[in-house]
Amino acid sequence: MRQATKNILSKTEEHLDRLSNQLIDELTKIIEGDWGLSKSTNISKVDLLDIEVFIDGYRLALYPMDSSSNQLGYRSLLKEEYSNGLLNDEELNPNLDQYDFQNEEDNQDLDEFEKAQREIFIKWFISCWNKTDNRKMTIPIYLTFHDADDTFDLKANKWVKEK
């Protein structure tokens, strides 16, 4: 991995660390029942919560779901300051003008960067989750990546195939 890419990953860690208290506050609100339910939805219909990560900038959204996987509402996390995502900043992403997409080494560098940045994000998110009073959650809650099979069961603290 290029040194410049490694430097961006260090900046990513520092940036996320600065956002830890904000995420912990958001997660605490979820634990306390702020789920963004639609007005016609009764809380008793909610069977699980799904926090979805959109990798185009790492936007976070909470979806309360019923047993048939119907969305019963929506709540954006950290939306005011980071409506386009927590990592949607040119300082936190490689300058693609410096990459030749016909070059295998350049493509490999970008792939390694994306995997490493994702791992940094996951580690940070789980660390923030573990700093909350999450034992109060009475229903399952998952961290998922949009259009991916990755699902992390936040209550069980492990990766699962299906929720």
N, C-alpha and C positions, 0 to 999 in steps of 0.2 A: 504494500500500500504506500502511496506517495506520502511524503512528509506533510505536504499541504493538507492532504485528506486527514491524516492523523491529527493535525492541529485543529481541524474543523470538529472532529470528534471530541477533543478536549473542550472546545468552546460549547459543544452541545451539552456535555456533562455539567459545565459551569452554569449554563443557561437554565437547564432543568432544575439544578439545585436551588437556584434563586426562586423558582416557581413552586417549590415544595410546599410551603405554608399555604399558598393559594389552593393547590390541589387538595391538600389535607382538609382545608375548610370546605371545599366543594364535596368531597367524599363524605365528610361529616354530615352535611345537609342531606345527602342521599340516605345515609344511615338513619337519619332522623325523620325520613319520610317525604322529602321534597323530590318527587319522582317525575314531575311534569305531566301528570295524568290529564287526559282530556276531560272536559267538564262533565261529560256524560258517563264517565267511568268510575265505578266504585272500587276502592282500594282492595276489596276482597277478591276481585277478579284477577289481580296481578299474581302470577305464579313465579315469575323470575324477572330479574333485571339484567339488561345487557348493555354494557358500556362498550360502544363501538369506536374503534380507532380508524380514522380515514388517513391513509398514509400520504395523501397529498397535503403535507404540512402538519400532519398529526393532529387533526381536529378530533375532539372528543364529544360524543353524544350518548345520552342515556335513553334507552328504550325500555319502558315497562312492558312486559309481554304476558299474554295469557297462555293456557296450556296448549293451545293450537298455534302458537308462535305468531299471534296477531299483535301488532303494536298498539298499545293502549294510550300512548302519549309520547312525548318527546321533551328532552331537556338537554340543552347544550351546556357543556362544562367549560369554564374559563372563556366564555364567549365575548365578553366586552373588550378585553384587551387582545384576544387571540382568536378572532372570528375566522381567520383563514388557517389557523393551526398553530400549535406551539412551536413548531420548527420551520415555519414558513418565513425564513429570513435568509437573505443571500449570504450572510456571514456563517450560517449554519448548514450550507449546502455547497457542494463543489461548483465551480464555474464551468458549466458545460461547454463553453466556447473553447476551453483548453483541452477538450477530449476529442479524439478521433474515433468515431463509433465503428469504423472499419478495422480498428486496431484491437486485437484480442486483449492485450495488456491493459489498455484503457477501459475496455468493457469489464474486465475482471476487477480493476480498481474500483469502479463504480459499484459493482455487485458487492464487493467486500465492504465498501463504505455503507451501503444500504443495510446490509446484515448487521454490521457493527452498530450503526445508529439505532436500528430497531432494538437490538439487545440492550443498549444504554437506556432507551425509553422504557422498555419492559421492566428492567431492574429498578429504575426510578419510580415508576408507577406502583409497582408492588411494594417498594419500600414505603412510599407515602400511604398506601392502603394499610400496611401493617402498623403505622403510627396512629391509626384511628381506633376508636372503640368498636371495631367491626363485629365483635361477637354479638352485638345487639341485632344484627341482621337476622331476620327470621325466615327469609326466603333466599333461594340461590341468587348469586350475582356473578356475572361473568365479564371478562375483558376479552373482546374479540377484535379481529382485524377485518375490515371490510373486504369482501371478496376473497377471503382466505379461510382455510380450515382450522386455523389456530384459535383455540379457545382456552383461556385460563380461568379456572374455577377459583374465584377469589376467596370463597369460604373454606375450601379444601386446600387452598394454596398449591395447586398443581395443574398441569396441562391436561386437558381432556379432549377426546375426539368429537364427542357429541354432547349437546346439553339437553 
